């Protein structure tokens, strides 16, 4: 299971609830993930937007999925 958290002193504040019992001992692996600037995020998003546009193979795959979904 992977979850994100924020370190505040000796406390790690999780950004979501976990389905575990209070008091459970856990092992934490720390990986540094520096914040990504919004301009950089936008550049990354633009790099993948439309990557499948006009890709005939993808069009055929989704057409087949659509046919199968409506066949039943």
PDB file of N, H, CA, C and O in Angstrom:
ATOM      1  N   UNK A   1       0.853  -1.167   0.000  1.00  0.00           N
ATOM      2  CA  UNK A   1       0.000   0.000   0.000  1.00  0.00           C
ATOM      3  C   UNK A   1       0.898   1.228   0.000  1.00  0.00           C
ATOM      4  O   UNK A   1       1.900   1.271   0.714  1.00  0.00           O
ATOM      5  N   UNK A   2       0.540   2.224  -0.800  1.00  0.00           N
ATOM      6  H   UNK A   2      -0.273   2.189  -1.380  1.00  0.00           H
ATOM      7  CA  UNK A   2       1.275   3.476  -0.847  1.00  0.00           C
ATOM      8  C   UNK A   2       0.330   4.601  -0.479  1.00  0.00           C
ATOM      9  O   UNK A   2      -0.788   4.670  -0.991  1.00  0.00           O
ATOM     10  N   UNK A   3       0.768   5.479   0.403  1.00  0.00           N
ATOM     11  H   UNK A   3       1.675   5.423   0.819  1.00  0.00           H
ATOM     12  CA  UNK A   3      -0.025   6.653   0.752  1.00  0.00           C
ATOM     13  C   UNK A   3       0.908   7.849   0.835  1.00  0.00           C
ATOM     14  O   UNK A   3       2.110   7.701   1.058  1.00  0.00           O
ATOM     15  N   UNK A   4       0.350   9.022   0.655  1.00  0.00           N
ATOM     16  H   UNK A   4      -0.626   9.143   0.474  1.00  0.00           H
ATOM     17  CA  UNK A   4       1.137  10.244   0.769  1.00  0.00           C
ATOM     18  C   UNK A   4       0.940  10.836   2.150  1.00  0.00           C
ATOM     19  O   UNK A   4      -0.112  10.680   2.770  1.00  0.00           O
ATOM     20  N   UNK A   5       1.967  11.513   2.615  1.00  0.00           N
ATOM     21  H   UNK A   5       2.822  11.640   2.111  1.00  0.00           H
ATOM     22  CA  UNK A   5       1.891  12.172   3.903  1.00  0.00           C
ATOM     23  C   UNK A   5       2.812  13.373   3.938  1.00  0.00           C
ATOM     24  O   UNK A   5       3.653  13.561   3.059  1.00  0.00           O
ATOM     25  N   UNK A   6       2.640  14.176   4.961  1.00  0.00           N
ATOM     26  H   UNK A   6       1.956  14.024   5.675  1.00  0.00           H
ATOM     27  CA  UNK A   6       3.457  15.374   5.160  1.00  0.00           C
ATOM     28  C   UNK A   6       4.122  15.252   6.519  1.00  0.00           C
ATOM     29  O   UNK A   6       3.459  14.983   7.521  1.00  0.00           O
ATOM     30  N   UNK A   7       5.439  15.452   6.552  1.00  0.00           N
ATOM     31  H   UNK A   7       5.978  15.671   5.739  1.00  0.00           H
ATOM     32  CA  UNK A   7       6.173  15.373   7.814  1.00  0.00           C
ATOM     33  C   UNK A   7       6.067  16.710   8.526  1.00  0.00           C
ATOM     34  O   UNK A   7       6.354  17.760   7.952  1.00  0.00           O
ATOM     35  N   UNK A   8       5.653  16.657   9.775  1.00  0.00           N
ATOM     36  H   UNK A   8       5.419  15.803  10.241  1.00  0.00           H
ATOM     37  CA  UNK A   8       5.569  17.840  10.642  1.00  0.00           C
ATOM     38  C   UNK A   8       6.280  17.480  11.941  1.00  0.00           C
ATOM     39  O   UNK A   8       5.690  16.892  12.847  1.00  0.00           O
ATOM     40  N   UNK A   9       7.564  17.844  12.014  1.00  0.00           N
ATOM     41  H   UNK A   9       8.043  18.321  11.278  1.00  0.00           H
ATOM     42  CA  UNK A   9       8.357  17.459  13.182  1.00  0.00           C
ATOM     43  C   UNK A   9       8.563  15.962  13.185  1.00  0.00           C
ATOM     44  O   UNK A   9       9.094  15.401  12.226  1.00  0.00           O
ATOM     45  N   UNK A  10       8.141  15.304  14.271  1.00  0.00           N
ATOM     46  H   UNK A  10       7.710  15.759  15.049  1.00  0.00           H
ATOM     47  CA  UNK A  10       8.270  13.845  14.368  1.00  0.00           C
ATOM     48  C   UNK A  10       6.971  13.128  13.988  1.00  0.00           C
ATOM     49  O   UNK A  10       6.831  11.924  14.200  1.00  0.00           O
ATOM     50  N   UNK A  11       6.029  13.884  13.425  1.00  0.00           N
ATOM     51  H   UNK A  11       6.143  14.862  13.253  1.00  0.00           H
ATOM     52  CA  UNK A  11       4.729  13.323  13.057  1.00  0.00           C
ATOM     53  C   UNK A  11       4.582  13.298  11.539  1.00  0.00           C
ATOM     54  O   UNK A  11       4.984  14.237  10.852  1.00  0.00           O
ATOM     55  N   UNK A  12       4.007  12.226  11.029  1.00  0.00           N
ATOM     56  H   UNK A  12       3.680  11.463  11.587  1.00  0.00           H
ATOM     57  CA  UNK A  12       3.676  12.152   9.606  1.00  0.00           C
ATOM     58  C   UNK A  12       2.167  12.263   9.491  1.00  0.00           C
ATOM     59  O   UNK A  12       1.428  11.408   9.977  1.00  0.00           O
ATOM     60  N   UNK A  13       1.723  13.322   8.845  1.00  0.00           N
ATOM     61  H   UNK A  13       2.323  14.017   8.450  1.00  0.00           H
ATOM     62  CA  UNK A  13       0.289  13.568   8.660  1.00  0.00           C
ATOM     63  C   UNK A  13      -0.117  12.983   7.308  1.00  0.00           C
ATOM     64  O   UNK A  13       0.353  13.434   6.264  1.00  0.00           O
ATOM     65  N   UNK A  14      -0.992  11.978   7.334  1.00  0.00           N
ATOM     66  H   UNK A  14      -1.374  11.611   8.182  1.00  0.00           H
ATOM     67  CA  UNK A  14      -1.431  11.327   6.102  1.00  0.00           C
ATOM     68  C   UNK A  14      -2.501  12.160   5.423  1.00  0.00           C
ATOM     69  O   UNK A  14      -3.313  12.805   6.086  1.00  0.00           O
ATOM     70  N   UNK A  15      -2.499  12.143   4.099  1.00  0.00           N
ATOM     71  H   UNK A  15      -1.839  11.618   3.561  1.00  0.00           H
ATOM     72  CA  UNK A  15      -3.483  12.928   3.359  1.00  0.00           C
ATOM     73  C   UNK A  15      -4.791  12.172   3.148  1.00  0.00           C
ATOM     74  O   UNK A  15      -5.753  12.727   2.615  1.00  0.00           O
ATOM     75  N   UNK A  16      -4.829  10.903   3.566  1.00  0.00           N
ATOM     76  H   UNK A  16      -4.048  10.452   3.998  1.00  0.00           H
ATOM     77  CA  UNK A  16      -6.059  10.117   3.468  1.00  0.00           C
ATOM     78  C   UNK A  16      -6.121   9.136   4.631  1.00  0.00           C
ATOM     79  O   UNK A  16      -5.102   8.830   5.249  1.00  0.00           O
ATOM     80  N   UNK A  17      -7.303   8.654   4.922  1.00  0.00           N
ATOM     81  H   UNK A  17      -8.131   8.902   4.420  1.00  0.00           H
ATOM     82  CA  UNK A  17      -7.472   7.670   5.995  1.00  0.00           C
ATOM     83  C   UNK A  17      -6.976   6.311   5.538  1.00  0.00           C
ATOM     84  O   UNK A  17      -7.029   5.983   4.352  1.00  0.00           O
ATOM     85  N   UNK A  18      -6.493   5.521   6.493  1.00  0.00           N
ATOM     86  H   UNK A  18      -6.450   5.787   7.456  1.00  0.00           H
ATOM     87  CA  UNK A  18      -6.033   4.167   6.190  1.00  0.00           C
ATOM     88  C   UNK A  18      -6.938   3.148   6.857  1.00  0.00           C
ATOM     89  O   UNK A  18      -7.437   3.384   7.957  1.00  0.00           O
ATOM     90  N   UNK A  19      -7.153   2.017   6.201  1.00  0.00           N
ATOM     91  H   UNK A  19      -6.748   1.825   5.307  1.00  0.00           H
ATOM     92  CA  UNK A  19      -7.988   0.969   6.793  1.00  0.00           C
ATOM     93  C   UNK A  19      -7.177   0.081   7.734  1.00  0.00           C
ATOM     94  O   UNK A  19      -7.121  -1.136   7.554  1.00  0.00           O
ATOM     95  N   UNK A  20      -6.552   0.692   8.732  1.00  0.00           N
ATOM     96  H   UNK A  20      -6.598   1.680   8.879  1.00  0.00           H
ATOM     97  CA  UNK A  20      -5.747  -0.056   9.703  1.00  0.00           C
ATOM     98  C   UNK A  20      -6.156   0.344  11.118  1.00  0.00           C
ATOM     99  O   UNK A  20      -6.745   1.404  11.333  1.00  0.00           O
ATOM    100  N   UNK A  21      -5.838  -0.512  12.068  1.00  0.00           N
ATOM    101  H   UNK A  21      -5.360  -1.373  11.894  1.00  0.00           H
ATOM    102  CA  UNK A  21      -6.186  -0.290  13.467  1.00  0.00           C
ATOM    103  C   UNK A  21      -5.226   0.700  14.107  1.00  0.00           C
ATOM    104  O   UNK A  21      -4.021   0.651  13.860  1.00  0.00           O
ATOM    105  N   UNK A  22      -5.760   1.604  14.936  1.00  0.00           N
ATOM    106  H   UNK A  22      -6.739   1.644  15.137  1.00  0.00           H
ATOM    107  CA  UNK A  22      -4.903   2.519  15.693  1.00  0.00           C
ATOM    108  C   UNK A  22      -3.910   1.719  16.515  1.00  0.00           C
ATOM    109  O   UNK A  22      -4.256   0.680  17.078  1.00  0.00           O
ATOM    110  N   UNK A  23      -2.689   2.197  16.585  1.00  0.00           N
ATOM    111  H   UNK A  23      -2.409   3.041  16.127  1.00  0.00           H
ATOM    112  CA  UNK A  23      -1.667   1.539  17.378  1.00  0.00           C
ATOM    113  C   UNK A  23      -0.880   0.486  16.622  1.00  0.00           C
ATOM    114  O   UNK A  23       0.086  -0.064  17.151  1.00  0.00           O
ATOM    115  N   UNK A  24      -1.281   0.196  15.384  1.00  0.00           N
ATOM    116  H   UNK A  24      -2.066   0.643  14.954  1.00  0.00           H
ATOM    117  CA  UNK A  24      -0.580  -0.797  14.580  1.00  0.00           C
ATOM    118  C   UNK A  24       0.821  -0.287  14.253  1.00  0.00           C
ATOM    119  O   UNK A  24       0.982   0.851  13.812  1.00  0.00           O
ATOM    120  N   UNK A  25       1.836  -1.127  14.469  1.00  0.00           N
ATOM    121  H   UNK A  25       1.705  -2.051  14.827  1.00  0.00           H
ATOM    122  CA  UNK A  25       3.205  -0.750  14.124  1.00  0.00           C
ATOM    123  C   UNK A  25       3.398  -0.957  12.629  1.00  0.00           C
ATOM    124  O   UNK A  25       3.043  -2.003  12.086  1.00  0.00           O
ATOM    125  N   UNK A  26       3.966   0.051  11.967  1.00  0.00           N
ATOM    126  H   UNK A  26       4.255   0.901  12.408  1.00  0.00           H
ATOM    127  CA  UNK A  26       4.185  -0.022  10.523  1.00  0.00           C
ATOM    128  C   UNK A  26       5.634   0.314  10.204  1.00  0.00           C
ATOM    129  O   UNK A  26       6.350   0.860  11.043  1.00  0.00           O
ATOM    130  N   UNK A  27       6.059  -0.008   9.007  1.00  0.00           N
ATOM    131  H   UNK A  27       5.477  -0.452   8.325  1.00  0.00           H
ATOM    132  CA  UNK A  27       7.382   0.351   8.509  1.00  0.00           C
ATOM    133  C   UNK A  27       7.181   1.378   7.407  1.00  0.00           C
ATOM    134  O   UNK A  27       6.336   1.201   6.530  1.00  0.00           O
ATOM    135  N   UNK A  28       7.952   2.442   7.454  1.00  0.00           N
ATOM    136  H   UNK A  28       8.639   2.586   8.166  1.00  0.00           H
ATOM    137  CA  UNK A  28       7.803   3.523   6.485  1.00  0.00           C
ATOM    138  C   UNK A  28       9.068   3.627   5.648  1.00  0.00           C
ATOM    139  O   UNK A  28      10.174   3.678   6.184  1.00  0.00           O
ATOM    140  N   UNK A  29       8.900   3.659   4.340  1.00  0.00           N
ATOM    141  H   UNK A  29       8.001   3.618   3.904  1.00  0.00           H
ATOM    142  CA  UNK A  29      10.017   3.896   3.425  1.00  0.00           C
ATOM    143  C   UNK A  29       9.867   5.315   2.899  1.00  0.00           C
ATOM    144  O   UNK A  29       8.834   5.661   2.325  1.00  0.00           O
ATOM    145  N   UNK A  30      10.877   6.127   3.090  1.00  0.00           N
ATOM    146  H   UNK A  30      11.716   5.847   3.556  1.00  0.00           H
ATOM    147  CA  UNK A  30      10.817   7.533   2.691  1.00  0.00           C
ATOM    148  C   UNK A  30      11.416   7.694   1.294  1.00  0.00           C
ATOM    149  O   UNK A  30      12.527   7.235   1.029  1.00  0.00           O
ATOM    150  N   UNK A  31      10.677   8.342   0.416  1.00  0.00           N
ATOM    151  H   UNK A  31       9.775   8.714   0.631  1.00  0.00           H
ATOM    152  CA  UNK A  31      11.215   8.720  -0.891  1.00  0.00           C
ATOM    153  C   UNK A  31      10.910  10.195  -1.087  1.00  0.00           C
ATOM    154  O   UNK A  31       9.778  10.644  -0.909  1.00  0.00           O
ATOM    155  N   UNK A  32      11.921  10.919  -1.449  1.00  0.00           N
ATOM    156  H   UNK A  32      12.840  10.554  -1.594  1.00  0.00           H
ATOM    157  CA  UNK A  32      11.781  12.358  -1.616  1.00  0.00           C
ATOM    158  C   UNK A  32      11.098  12.644  -2.943  1.00  0.00           C
ATOM    159  O   UNK A  32      11.585  12.232  -3.996  1.00  0.00           O
ATOM    160  N   UNK A  33       9.995  13.334  -2.900  1.00  0.00           N
ATOM    161  H   UNK A  33       9.599  13.669  -2.045  1.00  0.00           H
ATOM    162  CA  UNK A  33       9.317  13.725  -4.131  1.00  0.00           C
ATOM    163  C   UNK A  33       9.096  15.229  -4.085  1.00  0.00           C
ATOM    164  O   UNK A  33       8.109  15.706  -3.523  1.00  0.00           O
ATOM    165  N   UNK A  34      10.023  15.972  -4.680  1.00  0.00           N
ATOM    166  H   UNK A  34      10.825  15.585  -5.136  1.00  0.00           H
ATOM    167  CA  UNK A  34       9.903  17.426  -4.643  1.00  0.00           C
ATOM    168  C   UNK A  34       8.635  17.881  -5.347  1.00  0.00           C
ATOM    169  O   UNK A  34       8.205  17.257  -6.317  1.00  0.00           O
ATOM    170  N   UNK A  35       8.035  18.959  -4.869  1.00  0.00           N
ATOM    171  H   UNK A  35       8.383  19.466  -4.081  1.00  0.00           H
ATOM    172  CA  UNK A  35       6.803  19.450  -5.499  1.00  0.00           C
ATOM    173  C   UNK A  35       7.062  19.860  -6.949  1.00  0.00           C
ATOM    174  O   UNK A  35       8.116  20.402  -7.280  1.00  0.00           O
ATOM    175  N   UNK A  36       6.089  19.591  -7.793  1.00  0.00           N
ATOM    176  H   UNK A  36       5.232  19.150  -7.524  1.00  0.00           H
ATOM    177  CA  UNK A  36       6.193  19.953  -9.201  1.00  0.00           C
ATOM    178  C   UNK A  36       5.477  21.283  -9.387  1.00  0.00           C
ATOM    179  O   UNK A  36       4.339  21.455  -8.950  1.00  0.00           O
ATOM    180  N   UNK A  37       6.147  22.209 -10.031  1.00  0.00           N
ATOM    181  H   UNK A  37       7.072  22.069 -10.386  1.00  0.00           H
ATOM    182  CA  UNK A  37       5.550  23.519 -10.297  1.00  0.00           C
ATOM    183  C   UNK A  37       4.378  23.369 -11.264  1.00  0.00           C
ATOM    184  O   UNK A  37       4.372  22.466 -12.101  1.00  0.00           O
ATOM    185  N   UNK A  38       3.396  24.245 -11.151  1.00  0.00           N
ATOM    186  H   UNK A  38       3.401  24.979 -10.472  1.00  0.00           H
ATOM    187  CA  UNK A  38       2.209  24.131 -12.002  1.00  0.00           C
ATOM    188  C   UNK A  38       2.560  24.279 -13.480  1.00  0.00           C
ATOM    189  O   UNK A  38       1.938  23.633 -14.323  1.00  0.00           O
ATOM    190  N   UNK A  39       3.549  25.123 -13.813  1.00  0.00           N
ATOM    191  H   UNK A  39       4.054  25.648 -13.128  1.00  0.00           H
ATOM    192  CA  UNK A  39       3.962  25.249 -15.217  1.00  0.00           C
ATOM    193  C   UNK A  39       4.532  23.932 -15.724  1.00  0.00           C
ATOM    194  O   UNK A  39       4.271  23.531 -16.858  1.00  0.00           O
ATOM    195  N   UNK A  40       5.314  23.260 -14.880  1.00  0.00           N
ATOM    196  H   UNK A  40       5.527  23.586 -13.959  1.00  0.00           H
ATOM    197  CA  UNK A  40       5.900  21.977 -15.264  1.00  0.00           C
ATOM    198  C   UNK A  40       4.806  20.921 -15.421  1.00  0.00           C
ATOM    199  O   UNK A  40       4.854  20.107 -16.343  1.00  0.00           O
ATOM    200  N   UNK A  41       3.813  20.935 -14.513  1.00  0.00           N
ATOM    201  H   UNK A  41       3.774  21.596 -13.764  1.00  0.00           H
ATOM    202  CA  UNK A  41       2.693  19.995 -14.626  1.00  0.00           C
ATOM    203  C   UNK A  41       1.961  20.203 -15.948  1.00  0.00           C
ATOM    204  O   UNK A  41       1.611  19.240 -16.631  1.00  0.00           O
ATOM    205  N   UNK A  42       1.733  21.471 -16.306  1.00  0.00           N
ATOM    206  H   UNK A  42       2.017  22.253 -15.751  1.00  0.00           H
ATOM    207  CA  UNK A  42       1.022  21.779 -17.539  1.00  0.00           C
ATOM    208  C   UNK A  42       1.820  21.292 -18.746  1.00  0.00           C
ATOM    209  O   UNK A  42       1.244  20.741 -19.684  1.00  0.00           O
ATOM    210  N   UNK A  43       3.141  21.490 -18.733  1.00  0.00           N
ATOM    211  H   UNK A  43       3.609  21.938 -17.971  1.00  0.00           H
ATOM    212  CA  UNK A  43       3.983  21.016 -19.832  1.00  0.00           C
ATOM    213  C   UNK A  43       3.907  19.493 -19.951  1.00  0.00           C
ATOM    214  O   UNK A  43       3.835  18.956 -21.057  1.00  0.00           O
ATOM    215  N   UNK A  44       3.923  18.802 -18.811  1.00  0.00           N
ATOM    216  H   UNK A  44       3.981  19.239 -17.914  1.00  0.00           H
ATOM    217  CA  UNK A  44       3.826  17.347 -18.828  1.00  0.00           C
ATOM    218  C   UNK A  44       2.477  16.904 -19.385  1.00  0.00           C
ATOM    219  O   UNK A  44       2.403  15.954 -20.165  1.00  0.00           O
ATOM    220  N   UNK A  45       1.421  17.590 -18.986  1.00  0.00           N
ATOM    221  H   UNK A  45       1.481  18.361 -18.352  1.00  0.00           H
ATOM    222  CA  UNK A  45       0.083  17.256 -19.472  1.00  0.00           C
ATOM    223  C   UNK A  45      -0.029  17.500 -20.972  1.00  0.00           C
ATOM    224  O   UNK A  45      -0.586  16.676 -21.697  1.00  0.00           O
ATOM    225  N   UNK A  46       0.496  18.624 -21.437  1.00  0.00           N
ATOM    226  H   UNK A  46       0.949  19.294 -20.848  1.00  0.00           H
ATOM    227  CA  UNK A  46       0.435  18.935 -22.864  1.00  0.00           C
ATOM    228  C   UNK A  46       1.178  17.894 -23.698  1.00  0.00           C
ATOM    229  O   UNK A  46       0.805  17.624 -24.840  1.00  0.00           O
ATOM    230  N   UNK A  47       2.232  17.310 -23.122  1.00  0.00           N
ATOM    231  H   UNK A  47       2.534  17.529 -22.194  1.00  0.00           H
ATOM    232  CA  UNK A  47       3.012  16.306 -23.845  1.00  0.00           C
ATOM    233  C   UNK A  47       2.201  15.044 -24.126  1.00  0.00           C
ATOM    234  O   UNK A  47       2.481  14.331 -25.090  1.00  0.00           O
ATOM    235  N   UNK A  48       1.188  14.761 -23.285  1.00  0.00           N
ATOM    236  H   UNK A  48       0.960  15.340 -22.502  1.00  0.00           H
ATOM    237  CA  UNK A  48       0.405  13.538 -23.489  1.00  0.00           C
ATOM    238  C   UNK A  48      -1.002  13.781 -24.026  1.00  0.00           C
ATOM    239  O   UNK A  48      -1.675  12.842 -24.449  1.00  0.00           O
ATOM    240  N   UNK A  49      -1.449  15.036 -24.012  1.00  0.00           N
ATOM    241  H   UNK A  49      -0.902  15.799 -23.668  1.00  0.00           H
ATOM    242  CA  UNK A  49      -2.789  15.334 -24.535  1.00  0.00           C
ATOM    243  C   UNK A  49      -2.828  14.998 -26.024  1.00  0.00           C
ATOM    244  O   UNK A  49      -1.978  15.452 -26.791  1.00  0.00           O
ATOM    245  N   UNK A  50      -3.776  14.234 -26.410  1.00  0.00           N
ATOM    246  H   UNK A  50      -4.466  13.866 -25.787  1.00  0.00           H
ATOM    247  CA  UNK A  50      -3.965  13.913 -27.817  1.00  0.00           C
ATOM    248  C   UNK A  50      -2.987  12.901 -28.379  1.00  0.00           C
ATOM    249  O   UNK A  50      -2.883  12.741 -29.595  1.00  0.00           O
ATOM    250  N   UNK A  51      -2.267  12.215 -27.497  1.00  0.00           N
ATOM    251  H   UNK A  51      -2.351  12.345 -26.509  1.00  0.00           H
ATOM    252  CA  UNK A  51      -1.260  11.272 -27.973  1.00  0.00           C
ATOM    253  C   UNK A  51      -1.889  10.147 -28.799  1.00  0.00           C
ATOM    254  O   UNK A  51      -1.222   9.580 -29.665  1.00  0.00           O
ATOM    255  N   UNK A  52      -3.161   9.813 -28.548  1.00  0.00           N
ATOM    256  H   UNK A  52      -3.703  10.273 -27.845  1.00  0.00           H
ATOM    257  CA  UNK A  52      -3.844   8.752 -29.293  1.00  0.00           C
ATOM    258  C   UNK A  52      -4.699   9.299 -30.431  1.00  0.00           C
ATOM    259  O   UNK A  52      -5.335   8.534 -31.156  1.00  0.00           O
ATOM    260  N   UNK A  53      -4.713  10.596 -30.585  1.00  0.00           N
ATOM    261  H   UNK A  53      -4.196  11.218 -29.997  1.00  0.00           H
ATOM    262  CA  UNK A  53      -5.555  11.197 -31.619  1.00  0.00           C
ATOM    263  C   UNK A  53      -5.179  10.631 -32.988  1.00  0.00           C
ATOM    264  O   UNK A  53      -4.003  10.561 -33.347  1.00  0.00           O
ATOM    265  N   UNK A  54      -6.187  10.233 -33.732  1.00  0.00           N
ATOM    266  H   UNK A  54      -7.142  10.290 -33.441  1.00  0.00           H
ATOM    267  CA  UNK A  54      -6.014   9.684 -35.083  1.00  0.00           C
ATOM    268  C   UNK A  54      -5.190   8.395 -35.117  1.00  0.00           C
ATOM    269  O   UNK A  54      -4.630   8.050 -36.158  1.00  0.00           O
ATOM    270  N   UNK A  55      -5.112   7.685 -33.998  1.00  0.00           N
ATOM    271  H   UNK A  55      -5.567   7.966 -33.153  1.00  0.00           H
ATOM    272  CA  UNK A  55      -4.414   6.394 -33.955  1.00  0.00           C
ATOM    273  C   UNK A  55      -5.443   5.323 -34.314  1.00  0.00           C
ATOM    274  O   UNK A  55      -6.296   4.982 -33.495  1.00  0.00           O
ATOM    275  N   UNK A  56      -5.366   4.798 -35.520  1.00  0.00           N
ATOM    276  H   UNK A  56      -4.673   5.074 -36.186  1.00  0.00           H
ATOM    277  CA  UNK A  56      -6.378   3.868 -36.022  1.00  0.00           C
ATOM    278  C   UNK A  56      -6.503   2.625 -35.149  1.00  0.00           C
ATOM    279  O   UNK A  56      -7.608   2.120 -34.952  1.00  0.00           O
ATOM    280  N   UNK A  57      -5.388   2.125 -34.626  1.00  0.00           N
ATOM    281  H   UNK A  57      -4.490   2.534 -34.787  1.00  0.00           H
ATOM    282  CA  UNK A  57      -5.440   0.929 -33.780  1.00  0.00           C
ATOM    283  C   UNK A  57      -6.264   1.189 -32.518  1.00  0.00           C
ATOM    284  O   UNK A  57      -7.076   0.353 -32.124  1.00  0.00           O
ATOM    285  N   UNK A  58      -6.059   2.334 -31.892  1.00  0.00           N
ATOM    286  H   UNK A  58      -5.400   3.014 -32.212  1.00  0.00           H
ATOM    287  CA  UNK A  58      -6.820   2.687 -30.685  1.00  0.00           C
ATOM    288  C   UNK A  58      -8.296   2.864 -31.028  1.00  0.00           C
ATOM    289  O   UNK A  58      -9.167   2.428 -30.276  1.00  0.00           O
ATOM    290  N   UNK A  59      -8.573   3.497 -32.153  1.00  0.00           N
ATOM    291  H   UNK A  59      -7.864   3.852 -32.763  1.00  0.00           H
ATOM    292  CA  UNK A  59      -9.961   3.686 -32.584  1.00  0.00           C
ATOM    293  C   UNK A  59     -10.650   2.331 -32.744  1.00  0.00           C
ATOM    294  O   UNK A  59     -11.786   2.152 -32.305  1.00  0.00           O
ATOM    295  N   UNK A  60      -9.960   1.378 -33.373  1.00  0.00           N
ATOM    296  H   UNK A  60      -9.037   1.524 -33.729  1.00  0.00           H
ATOM    297  CA  UNK A  60     -10.522   0.039 -33.566  1.00  0.00           C
ATOM    298  C   UNK A  60     -10.731  -0.681 -32.234  1.00  0.00           C
ATOM    299  O   UNK A  60     -11.735  -1.369 -32.051  1.00  0.00           O
ATOM    300  N   UNK A  61      -9.796  -0.525 -31.315  1.00  0.00           N
ATOM    301  H   UNK A  61      -8.980   0.034 -31.463  1.00  0.00           H
ATOM    302  CA  UNK A  61      -9.925  -1.159 -29.995  1.00  0.00           C
ATOM    303  C   UNK A  61     -11.158  -0.632 -29.273  1.00  0.00           C
ATOM    304  O   UNK A  61     -11.940  -1.409 -28.726  1.00  0.00           O
ATOM    305  N   UNK A  62     -11.333   0.689 -29.269  1.00  0.00           N
ATOM    306  H   UNK A  62     -10.698   1.321 -29.713  1.00  0.00           H
ATOM    307  CA  UNK A  62     -12.481   1.259 -28.576  1.00  0.00           C
ATOM    308  C   UNK A  62     -13.794   0.954 -29.297  1.00  0.00           C
ATOM    309  O   UNK A  62     -14.834   0.808 -28.655  1.00  0.00           O
ATOM    310  N   UNK A  63     -13.750   0.859 -30.610  1.00  0.00           N
ATOM    311  H   UNK A  63     -12.905   0.978 -31.131  1.00  0.00           H
ATOM    312  CA  UNK A  63     -14.948   0.445 -31.349  1.00  0.00           C
ATOM    313  C   UNK A  63     -15.357  -0.974 -30.958  1.00  0.00           C
ATOM    314  O   UNK A  63     -16.540  -1.250 -30.760  1.00  0.00           O
ATOM    315  N   UNK A  64     -14.376  -1.871 -30.847  1.00  0.00           N
ATOM    316  H   UNK A  64     -13.415  -1.647 -31.008  1.00  0.00           H
ATOM    317  CA  UNK A  64     -14.647  -3.257 -30.448  1.00  0.00           C
ATOM    318  C   UNK A  64     -15.212  -3.315 -29.028  1.00  0.00           C
ATOM    319  O   UNK A  64     -16.167  -4.045 -28.764  1.00  0.00           O
ATOM    320  N   UNK A  65     -14.623  -2.550 -28.127  1.00  0.00           N
ATOM    321  H   UNK A  65     -13.846  -1.957 -28.342  1.00  0.00           H
ATOM    322  CA  UNK A  65     -15.125  -2.499 -26.747  1.00  0.00           C
ATOM    323  C   UNK A  65     -16.572  -2.024 -26.743  1.00  0.00           C
ATOM    324  O   UNK A  65     -17.413  -2.590 -26.045  1.00  0.00           O
ATOM    325  N   UNK A  66     -16.858  -0.999 -27.512  1.00  0.00           N
ATOM    326  H   UNK A  66     -16.175  -0.539 -28.080  1.00  0.00           H
ATOM    327  CA  UNK A  66     -18.210  -0.457 -27.585  1.00  0.00           C
ATOM    328  C   UNK A  66     -19.193  -1.497 -28.129  1.00  0.00           C
ATOM    329  O   UNK A  66     -20.301  -1.637 -27.610  1.00  0.00           O
ATOM    330  N   UNK A  67     -18.789  -2.222 -29.170  1.00  0.00           N
ATOM    331  H   UNK A  67     -17.889  -2.108 -29.592  1.00  0.00           H
ATOM    332  CA  UNK A  67     -19.663  -3.269 -29.732  1.00  0.00           C
ATOM    333  C   UNK A  67     -19.934  -4.359 -28.698  1.00  0.00           C
ATOM    334  O   UNK A  67     -21.071  -4.805 -28.544  1.00  0.00           O
ATOM    335  N   UNK A  68     -18.888  -4.785 -27.989  1.00  0.00           N
ATOM    336  H   UNK A  68     -17.964  -4.423 -28.113  1.00  0.00           H
ATOM    337  CA  UNK A  68     -19.053  -5.834 -26.975  1.00  0.00           C
ATOM    338  C   UNK A  68     -19.957  -5.372 -25.838  1.00  0.00           C
ATOM    339  O   UNK A  68     -20.769  -6.152 -25.341  1.00  0.00           O
ATOM    340  N   UNK A  69     -19.829  -4.138 -25.428  1.00  0.00           N
ATOM    341  H   UNK A  69     -19.169  -3.504 -25.832  1.00  0.00           H
ATOM    342  CA  UNK A  69     -20.657  -3.620 -24.332  1.00  0.00           C
ATOM    343  C   UNK A  69     -22.130  -3.587 -24.709  1.00  0.00           C
ATOM    344  O   UNK A  69     -22.994  -3.822 -23.864  1.00  0.00           O
ATOM    345  N   UNK A  70     -22.419  -3.299 -25.964  1.00  0.00           N
ATOM    346  H   UNK A  70     -21.717  -3.108 -26.650  1.00  0.00           H
ATOM    347  CA  UNK A  70     -23.812  -3.167 -26.385  1.00  0.00           C
ATOM    348  C   UNK A  70     -24.391  -4.450 -26.976  1.00  0.00           C
ATOM    349  O   UNK A  70     -25.557  -4.476 -27.370  1.00  0.00           O
ATOM    350  N   UNK A  71     -23.600  -5.501 -27.041  1.00  0.00           N
ATOM    351  H   UNK A  71     -22.653  -5.480 -26.720  1.00  0.00           H
ATOM    352  CA  UNK A  71     -24.070  -6.769 -27.602  1.00  0.00           C
ATOM    353  C   UNK A  71     -24.894  -7.566 -26.601  1.00  0.00           C
ATOM    354  O   UNK A  71     -25.606  -8.489 -26.995  1.00  0.00           O
ATOM    355  N   UNK A  72     -24.818  -7.242 -25.348  1.00  0.00           N
ATOM    356  H   UNK A  72     -24.240  -6.492 -25.027  1.00  0.00           H
ATOM    357  CA  UNK A  72     -25.494  -8.039 -24.307  1.00  0.00           C
ATOM    358  C   UNK A  72     -26.760  -7.393 -23.853  1.00  0.00           C
ATOM    359  O   UNK A  72     -27.450  -7.928 -22.985  1.00  0.00           O
TER     360      UNK A  72
END
